[in-house]
Amino acid sequence: MNATSQKNTGKKNFLPGFFSHFDHSYPIDWVKEFGRDAPLVVEIGFGNGEYLINNANRNPDKNFIGIEINFDLIKKASRRI
């Protein structure tokens, strides 16, 4: 999904467990987003989400975010959650 079409959707949470950076102010308050203060792990380019989700399941004491630009991969990862 490109930036223009994503902005025009007007959806805050376009997929469960995911959010658009267009709907947030910066810097993002990760404690508020996760509802807890925990170490933050960032994966850039999470692909189908397999590694990110497995790592998050193995480390429930940490907060995980993934950054991905390919919307098809984001949708694929959302089905794994």
Biopython code that builds the backbone (N, CA, C, O; Angstrom):
import numpy as np
from Bio.PDB.StructureBuilder import StructureBuilder

atoms = [
    (1, "MET", "N", (0.861, -1.169, 0.000)),
    (1, "MET", "CA", (0.000, 0.000, 0.000)),
    (1, "MET", "C", (0.895, 1.215, 0.000)),
    (1, "MET", "O", (1.785, 1.332, 0.843)),
    (2, "ASN", "N", (0.677, 2.112, -0.923)),
    (2, "ASN", "CA", (1.531, 3.294, -0.950)),
    (2, "ASN", "C", (1.036, 4.340, 0.034)),
    (2, "ASN", "O", (-0.062, 4.218, 0.576)),
    (3, "ALA", "N", (1.836, 5.357, 0.263)),
    (3, "ALA", "CA", (1.516, 6.371, 1.262)),
    (3, "ALA", "C", (0.197, 7.064, 0.969)),
    (3, "ALA", "O", (-0.570, 7.332, 1.894)),
    (4, "THR", "N", (-0.085, 7.359, -0.277)),
    (4, "THR", "CA", (-1.319, 8.070, -0.620)),
    (4, "THR", "C", (-2.540, 7.220, -0.322)),
    (4, "THR", "O", (-3.474, 7.694, 0.324)),
    (5, "SER", "N", (-2.555, 5.969, -0.780)),
    (5, "SER", "CA", (-3.730, 5.143, -0.548)),
    (5, "SER", "C", (-3.884, 4.825, 0.934)),
    (5, "SER", "O", (-5.010, 4.693, 1.415)),
    (6, "GLN", "N", (-2.787, 4.699, 1.665)),
    (6, "GLN", "CA", (-2.873, 4.418, 3.089)),
    (6, "GLN", "C", (-3.453, 5.615, 3.825)),
    (6, "GLN", "O", (-4.272, 5.441, 4.728)),
    (7, "LYS", "N", (-3.051, 6.816, 3.464)),
    (7, "LYS", "CA", (-3.601, 8.005, 4.096)),
    (7, "LYS", "C", (-5.092, 8.113, 3.842)),
    (7, "LYS", "O", (-5.837, 8.545, 4.722)),
    (8, "ASN", "N", (-5.539, 7.731, 2.666)),
    (8, "ASN", "CA", (-6.937, 7.875, 2.314)),
    (8, "ASN", "C", (-7.840, 6.835, 2.955)),
    (8, "ASN", "O", (-9.061, 6.985, 2.912)),
    (9, "THR", "N", (-7.279, 5.781, 3.551)),
    (9, "THR", "CA", (-8.134, 4.773, 4.166)),
    (9, "THR", "C", (-8.782, 5.304, 5.429)),
    (9, "THR", "O", (-9.900, 4.911, 5.761)),
    (10, "GLY", "N", (-8.097, 6.195, 6.140)),
    (10, "GLY", "CA", (-8.646, 6.747, 7.363)),
    (10, "GLY", "C", (-8.778, 5.721, 8.478)),
    (10, "GLY", "O", (-9.471, 5.986, 9.461)),
    (11, "LYS", "N", (-8.150, 4.578, 8.366)),
    (11, "LYS", "CA", (-8.255, 3.531, 9.378)),
    (11, "LYS", "C", (-7.099, 3.647, 10.353)),
    (11, "LYS", "O", (-5.940, 3.748, 9.952)),
    (12, "LYS", "N", (-7.429, 3.632, 11.645)),
    (12, "LYS", "CA", (-6.386, 3.690, 12.662)),
    (12, "LYS", "C", (-5.602, 2.379, 12.728)),
    (12, "LYS", "O", (-4.372, 2.397, 12.725)),
    (13, "ASN", "N", (-6.292, 1.259, 12.787)),
    (13, "ASN", "CA", (-5.647, -0.055, 12.848)),
    (13, "ASN", "C", (-6.054, -0.824, 11.611)),
    (13, "ASN", "O", (-7.074, -1.514, 11.615)),
    (14, "PHE", "N", (-5.270, -0.715, 10.554)),
    (14, "PHE", "CA", (-5.677, -1.307, 9.284)),
    (14, "PHE", "C", (-5.558, -2.819, 9.271)),
    (14, "PHE", "O", (-6.190, -3.469, 8.438)),
    (15, "LEU", "N", (-4.778, -3.397, 10.155)),
    (15, "LEU", "CA", (-4.716, -4.850, 10.359)),
    (15, "LEU", "C", (-4.535, -5.080, 11.857)),
    (15, "LEU", "O", (-3.826, -4.317, 12.513)),
    (16, "PRO", "N", (-5.162, -6.115, 12.408)),
    (16, "PRO", "CA", (-4.977, -6.387, 13.840)),
    (16, "PRO", "C", (-3.498, -6.568, 14.174)),
    (16, "PRO", "O", (-2.781, -7.298, 13.490)),
    (17, "GLY", "N", (-3.058, -5.902, 15.222)),
    (17, "GLY", "CA", (-1.667, -6.019, 15.646)),
    (17, "GLY", "C", (-0.710, -5.107, 14.907)),
    (17, "GLY", "O", (0.484, -5.100, 15.203)),
    (18, "PHE", "N", (-1.202, -4.346, 13.961)),
    (18, "PHE", "CA", (-0.376, -3.457, 13.157)),
    (18, "PHE", "C", (-0.952, -2.053, 13.197)),
    (18, "PHE", "O", (-2.155, -1.871, 13.382)),
    (19, "PHE", "N", (-0.092, -1.066, 13.023)),
    (19, "PHE", "CA", (-0.598, 0.289, 12.873)),
    (19, "PHE", "C", (0.221, 1.041, 11.848)),
    (19, "PHE", "O", (1.374, 0.711, 11.570)),
    (20, "SER", "N", (-0.405, 2.054, 11.299)),
    (20, "SER", "CA", (0.246, 2.885, 10.301)),
    (20, "SER", "C", (1.002, 4.021, 10.977)),
    (20, "SER", "O", (0.509, 4.625, 11.929)),
    (21, "HIS", "N", (2.177, 4.301, 10.488)),
    (21, "HIS", "CA", (2.934, 5.419, 11.045)),
    (21, "HIS", "C", (2.265, 6.756, 10.753)),
    (21, "HIS", "O", (2.617, 7.762, 11.369)),
    (22, "PHE", "N", (1.315, 6.791, 9.837)),
    (22, "PHE", "CA", (0.602, 8.033, 9.531)),
    (22, "PHE", "C", (-0.330, 8.437, 10.664)),
    (22, "PHE", "O", (-0.695, 9.608, 10.770)),
    (23, "ASP", "N", (-0.720, 7.494, 11.510)),
    (23, "ASP", "CA", (-1.702, 7.757, 12.554)),
    (23, "ASP", "C", (-1.082, 8.081, 13.904)),
    (23, "ASP", "O", (-1.795, 8.125, 14.907)),
    (24, "HIS", "N", (0.205, 8.304, 13.957)),
    (24, "HIS", "CA", (0.879, 8.548, 15.229)),
    (24, "HIS", "C", (1.706, 9.822, 15.170)),
    (24, "HIS", "O", (2.212, 10.223, 14.121)),
    (25, "SER", "N", (1.822, 10.443, 16.344)),
    (25, "SER", "CA", (2.731, 11.574, 16.458)),
    (25, "SER", "C", (4.099, 11.030, 16.862)),
    (25, "SER", "O", (4.215, 9.884, 17.299)),
    (26, "TYR", "N", (5.106, 11.834, 16.718)),
    (26, "TYR", "CA", (6.467, 11.395, 17.002)),
    (26, "TYR", "C", (7.066, 12.223, 18.111)),
    (26, "TYR", "O", (6.735, 13.404, 18.208)),
    (27, "PRO", "N", (7.917, 11.691, 18.946)),
    (27, "PRO", "CA", (8.309, 10.283, 18.958)),
    (27, "PRO", "C", (7.170, 9.412, 19.485)),
    (27, "PRO", "O", (6.348, 9.873, 20.277)),
    (28, "ILE", "N", (7.124, 8.170, 19.050)),
    (28, "ILE", "CA", (6.085, 7.239, 19.483)),
    (28, "ILE", "C", (6.368, 6.831, 20.922)),
    (28, "ILE", "O", (7.499, 6.497, 21.276)),
    (29, "ASP", "N", (5.332, 6.863, 21.738)),
    (29, "ASP", "CA", (5.431, 6.456, 23.142)),
    (29, "ASP", "C", (5.187, 4.953, 23.209)),
    (29, "ASP", "O", (4.043, 4.507, 23.294)),
    (30, "TRP", "N", (6.269, 4.173, 23.169)),
    (30, "TRP", "CA", (6.147, 2.719, 23.125)),
    (30, "TRP", "C", (5.580, 2.148, 24.415)),
    (30, "TRP", "O", (4.895, 1.126, 24.382)),
    (31, "VAL", "N", (5.847, 2.782, 25.548)),
    (31, "VAL", "CA", (5.258, 2.327, 26.812)),
    (31, "VAL", "C", (3.736, 2.438, 26.726)),
    (31, "VAL", "O", (3.021, 1.536, 27.163)),
    (32, "LYS", "N", (3.249, 3.519, 26.175)),
    (32, "LYS", "CA", (1.802, 3.694, 25.998)),
    (32, "LYS", "C", (1.255, 2.689, 24.987)),
    (32, "LYS", "O", (0.196, 2.107, 25.220)),
    (33, "GLU", "N", (1.945, 2.472, 23.879)),
    (33, "GLU", "CA", (1.470, 1.544, 22.844)),
    (33, "GLU", "C", (1.374, 0.115, 23.359)),
    (33, "GLU", "O", (0.415, -0.596, 23.057)),
    (34, "PHE", "N", (2.377, -0.308, 24.143)),
    (34, "PHE", "CA", (2.409, -1.686, 24.635)),
    (34, "PHE", "C", (1.726, -1.847, 25.993)),
    (34, "PHE", "O", (1.390, -2.958, 26.403)),
    (35, "GLY", "N", (1.527, -0.732, 26.676)),
    (35, "GLY", "CA", (0.910, -0.812, 27.994)),
    (35, "GLY", "C", (1.847, -1.314, 29.071)),
    (35, "GLY", "O", (1.406, -1.741, 30.139)),
    (36, "ARG", "N", (3.135, -1.264, 28.794)),
    (36, "ARG", "CA", (4.137, -1.679, 29.781)),
    (36, "ARG", "C", (5.495, -1.131, 29.368)),
    (36, "ARG", "O", (5.730, -0.800, 28.206)),
    (37, "ASP", "N", (6.381, -1.046, 30.356)),
    (37, "ASP", "CA", (7.753, -0.608, 30.106)),
    (37, "ASP", "C", (8.638, -1.847, 30.039)),
    (37, "ASP", "O", (8.877, -2.501, 31.054)),
    (38, "ALA", "N", (9.119, -2.166, 28.848)),
    (38, "ALA", "CA", (9.973, -3.341, 28.640)),
    (38, "ALA", "C", (10.971, -3.016, 27.533)),
    (38, "ALA", "O", (10.750, -2.088, 26.755)),
    (39, "PRO", "N", (12.067, -3.771, 27.456)),
    (39, "PRO", "CA", (13.019, -3.538, 26.368)),
    (39, "PRO", "C", (12.320, -3.657, 25.011)),
    (39, "PRO", "O", (11.462, -4.516, 24.809)),
    (40, "LEU", "N", (12.705, -2.785, 24.102)),
    (40, "LEU", "CA", (12.110, -2.753, 22.774)),
    (40, "LEU", "C", (13.070, -3.378, 21.764)),
    (40, "LEU", "O", (14.232, -2.983, 21.667)),
    (41, "VAL", "N", (12.569, -4.356, 21.017)),
    (41, "VAL", "CA", (13.343, -5.025, 19.974)),
    (41, "VAL", "C", (12.720, -4.645, 18.642)),
    (41, "VAL", "O", (11.508, -4.767, 18.461)),
    (42, "VAL", "N", (13.545, -4.184, 17.707)),
    (42, "VAL", "CA", (13.065, -3.729, 16.403)),
    (42, "VAL", "C", (13.656, -4.609, 15.311)),
    (42, "VAL", "O", (14.867, -4.824, 15.255)),
    (43, "GLU", "N", (12.784, -5.114, 14.445)),
    (43, "GLU", "CA", (13.251, -5.857, 13.274)),
    (43, "GLU", "C", (12.860, -5.060, 12.037)),
    (43, "GLU", "O", (11.682, -4.788, 11.803)),
    (44, "ILE", "N", (13.856, -4.692, 11.258)),
    (44, "ILE", "CA", (13.621, -3.931, 10.030)),
    (44, "ILE", "C", (13.593, -4.916, 8.872)),
    (44, "ILE", "O", (14.546, -5.659, 8.637)),
    (45, "GLY", "N", (12.462, -4.901, 8.147)),
    (45, "GLY", "CA", (12.275, -5.824, 7.040)),
    (45, "GLY", "C", (11.899, -7.204, 7.553)),
    (45, "GLY", "O", (12.652, -8.160, 7.369)),
    (46, "PHE", "N", (10.728, -7.320, 8.203)),
    (46, "PHE", "CA", (10.365, -8.582, 8.844)),
    (46, "PHE", "C", (9.793, -9.635, 7.901)),
    (46, "PHE", "O", (9.490, -10.745, 8.340)),
    (47, "GLY", "N", (9.639, -9.320, 6.633)),
    (47, "GLY", "CA", (9.201, -10.310, 5.652)),
    (47, "GLY", "C", (7.866, -10.923, 6.016)),
    (47, "GLY", "O", (6.896, -10.201, 6.244)),
    (48, "ASN", "N", (7.800, -12.262, 6.074)),
    (48, "ASN", "CA", (6.530, -12.916, 6.396)),
    (48, "ASN", "C", (6.282, -12.987, 7.896)),
    (48, "ASN", "O", (5.254, -13.511, 8.324)),
    (49, "GLY", "N", (7.199, -12.472, 8.695)),
    (49, "GLY", "CA", (7.025, -12.361, 10.140)),
    (49, "GLY", "C", (7.440, -13.568, 10.949)),
    (49, "GLY", "O", (7.345, -13.548, 12.176)),
    (50, "GLU", "N", (7.903, -14.631, 10.286)),
    (50, "GLU", "CA", (8.223, -15.871, 11.004)),
    (50, "GLU", "C", (9.251, -15.648, 12.115)),
    (50, "GLU", "O", (9.013, -16.037, 13.259)),
    (51, "TYR", "N", (10.381, -15.032, 11.796)),
    (51, "TYR", "CA", (11.426, -14.815, 12.797)),
    (51, "TYR", "C", (10.932, -13.864, 13.889)),
    (51, "TYR", "O", (11.139, -14.126, 15.074)),
    (52, "LEU", "N", (10.296, -12.786, 13.509)),
    (52, "LEU", "CA", (9.815, -11.791, 14.466)),
    (52, "LEU", "C", (8.833, -12.414, 15.449)),
    (52, "LEU", "O", (8.960, -12.217, 16.657)),
    (53, "ILE", "N", (7.861, -13.161, 14.948)),
    (53, "ILE", "CA", (6.839, -13.765, 15.804)),
    (53, "ILE", "C", (7.440, -14.843, 16.695)),
    (53, "ILE", "O", (7.115, -14.912, 17.881)),
    (54, "ASN", "N", (8.310, -15.684, 16.146)),
    (54, "ASN", "CA", (8.965, -16.709, 16.963)),
    (54, "ASN", "C", (9.823, -16.091, 18.057)),
    (54, "ASN", "O", (9.818, -16.563, 19.194)),
    (55, "ASN", "N", (10.554, -15.045, 17.720)),
    (55, "ASN", "CA", (11.401, -14.364, 18.692)),
    (55, "ASN", "C", (10.543, -13.723, 19.789)),
    (55, "ASN", "O", (10.899, -13.781, 20.966)),
    (56, "ALA", "N", (9.425, -13.118, 19.409)),
    (56, "ALA", "CA", (8.526, -12.513, 20.394)),
    (56, "ALA", "C", (7.929, -13.577, 21.312)),
    (56, "ALA", "O", (7.801, -13.351, 22.516)),
    (57, "ASN", "N", (7.568, -14.718, 20.768)),
    (57, "ASN", "CA", (7.018, -15.808, 21.593)),
    (57, "ASN", "C", (8.046, -16.360, 22.567)),
    (57, "ASN", "O", (7.697, -16.763, 23.676)),
    (58, "ARG", "N", (9.319, -16.381, 22.158)),
    (58, "ARG", "CA", (10.395, -16.883, 23.033)),
    (58, "ARG", "C", (10.827, -15.866, 24.084)),
    (58, "ARG", "O", (11.477, -16.222, 25.067)),
    (59, "ASN", "N", (10.468, -14.603, 23.878)),
    (59, "ASN", "CA", (10.909, -13.531, 24.776)),
    (59, "ASN", "C", (9.732, -12.658, 25.199)),
    (59, "ASN", "O", (9.663, -11.491, 24.813)),
    (60, "PRO", "N", (8.806, -13.201, 25.985)),
    (60, "PRO", "CA", (7.612, -12.441, 26.356)),
    (60, "PRO", "C", (7.890, -11.243, 27.263)),
    (60, "PRO", "O", (7.005, -10.418, 27.493)),
    (61, "ASP", "N", (9.108, -11.149, 27.774)),
    (61, "ASP", "CA", (9.481, -10.034, 28.636)),
    (61, "ASP", "C", (9.942, -8.812, 27.847)),
    (61, "ASP", "O", (10.316, -7.799, 28.438)),
    (62, "LYS", "N", (9.919, -8.898, 26.512)),
    (62, "LYS", "CA", (10.346, -7.789, 25.654)),
    (62, "LYS", "C", (9.198, -7.365, 24.735)),
    (62, "LYS", "O", (8.301, -8.152, 24.433)),
    (63, "ASN", "N", (9.247, -6.119, 24.304)),
    (63, "ASN", "CA", (8.288, -5.605, 23.325)),
    (63, "ASN", "C", (8.935, -5.663, 21.950)),
    (63, "ASN", "O", (10.088, -5.262, 21.787)),
    (64, "PHE", "N", (8.205, -6.156, 20.970)),
    (64, "PHE", "CA", (8.724, -6.313, 19.618)),
    (64, "PHE", "C", (7.941, -5.478, 18.635)),
    (64, "PHE", "O", (6.711, -5.437, 18.665)),
    (65, "ILE", "N", (8.687, -4.803, 17.749)),
    (65, "ILE", "CA", (8.055, -4.145, 16.607)),
    (65, "ILE", "C", (8.818, -4.557, 15.354)),
    (65, "ILE", "O", (10.019, -4.825, 15.392)),
    (66, "GLY", "N", (8.096, -4.599, 14.256)),
    (66, "GLY", "CA", (8.708, -4.896, 12.977)),
    (66, "GLY", "C", (8.355, -3.809, 11.988)),
    (66, "GLY", "O", (7.246, -3.273, 12.003)),
    (67, "ILE", "N", (9.291, -3.492, 11.140)),
    (67, "ILE", "CA", (9.090, -2.476, 10.103)),
    (67, "ILE", "C", (9.203, -3.173, 8.759)),
    (67, "ILE", "O", (10.195, -3.842, 8.469)),
    (68, "GLU", "N", (8.171, -3.007, 7.947)),
    (68, "GLU", "CA", (8.144, -3.640, 6.628)),
    (68, "GLU", "C", (7.437, -2.699, 5.659)),
    (68, "GLU", "O", (6.418, -2.103, 6.008)),
    (69, "ILE", "N", (7.968, -2.562, 4.443)),
    (69, "ILE", "CA", (7.351, -1.662, 3.456)),
    (69, "ILE", "C", (6.470, -2.404, 2.459)),
    (69, "ILE", "O", (5.674, -1.780, 1.757)),
    (70, "ASN", "N", (6.599, -3.717, 2.388)),
    (70, "ASN", "CA", (5.816, -4.494, 1.429)),
    (70, "ASN", "C", (4.490, -4.898, 2.076)),
    (70, "ASN", "O", (4.468, -5.739, 2.975)),
    (71, "PHE", "N", (3.381, -4.297, 1.617)),
    (71, "PHE", "CA", (2.094, -4.532, 2.253)),
    (71, "PHE", "C", (1.640, -5.982, 2.117)),
    (71, "PHE", "O", (0.960, -6.484, 3.013)),
    (72, "ASP", "N", (1.982, -6.662, 1.051)),
    (72, "ASP", "CA", (1.623, -8.077, 0.918)),
    (72, "ASP", "C", (2.286, -8.911, 2.016)),
    (72, "ASP", "O", (1.673, -9.831, 2.558)),
    (73, "LEU", "N", (3.536, -8.588, 2.342)),
    (73, "LEU", "CA", (4.224, -9.293, 3.426)),
    (73, "LEU", "C", (3.619, -8.936, 4.784)),
    (73, "LEU", "O", (3.545, -9.785, 5.673)),
    (74, "ILE", "N", (3.192, -7.701, 4.943)),
    (74, "ILE", "CA", (2.530, -7.293, 6.191)),
    (74, "ILE", "C", (1.250, -8.105, 6.374)),
    (74, "ILE", "O", (0.979, -8.599, 7.468)),
    (75, "LYS", "N", (0.473, -8.243, 5.319)),
    (75, "LYS", "CA", (-0.765, -9.037, 5.401)),
    (75, "LYS", "C", (-0.445, -10.495, 5.725)),
    (75, "LYS", "O", (-1.136, -11.115, 6.534)),
    (76, "LYS", "N", (0.589, -11.043, 5.106)),
    (76, "LYS", "CA", (0.985, -12.435, 5.361)),
    (76, "LYS", "C", (1.382, -12.596, 6.839)),
    (76, "LYS", "O", (0.983, -13.560, 7.492)),
    (77, "ALA", "N", (2.151, -11.665, 7.345)),
    (77, "ALA", "CA", (2.570, -11.726, 8.750)),
    (77, "ALA", "C", (1.367, -11.610, 9.681)),
    (77, "ALA", "O", (1.322, -12.271, 10.719)),
    (78, "SER", "N", (0.401, -10.782, 9.321)),
    (78, "SER", "CA", (-0.775, -10.608, 10.187)),
    (78, "SER", "C", (-1.562, -11.902, 10.332)),
    (78, "SER", "O", (-2.200, -12.122, 11.361)),
    (79, "ARG", "N", (-1.528, -12.747, 9.336)),
    (79, "ARG", "CA", (-2.237, -14.027, 9.422)),
    (79, "ARG", "C", (-1.525, -15.001, 10.350)),
    (79, "ARG", "O", (-2.126, -15.981, 10.790)),
    (80, "ARG", "N", (-0.264, -14.750, 10.653)),
    (80, "ARG", "CA", (0.497, -15.623, 11.538)),
    (80, "ARG", "C", (0.269, -15.299, 13.020)),
    (80, "ARG", "O", (0.560, -16.115, 13.895)),
    (81, "ILE", "N", (-0.244, -14.125, 13.282)),
    (81, "ILE", "CA", (-0.413, -13.682, 14.687)),
    (81, "ILE", "C", (-1.668, -14.296, 15.278)),
    (81, "ILE", "O", (-1.987, -14.050, 16.441)),
]
sb = StructureBuilder()
sb.init_structure("model")
sb.init_model(0)
sb.init_chain("A")
sb.init_seg("    ")
for serial, (resi, resn, name, xyz) in enumerate(atoms, 1):
    if name == "N":
        sb.init_residue(resn, " ", resi, " ")
    sb.init_atom(name, np.array(xyz, "f"), 0.0, 1.0, " ", f" {name:<3s}", serial, name[0])
structure = sb.get_structure()
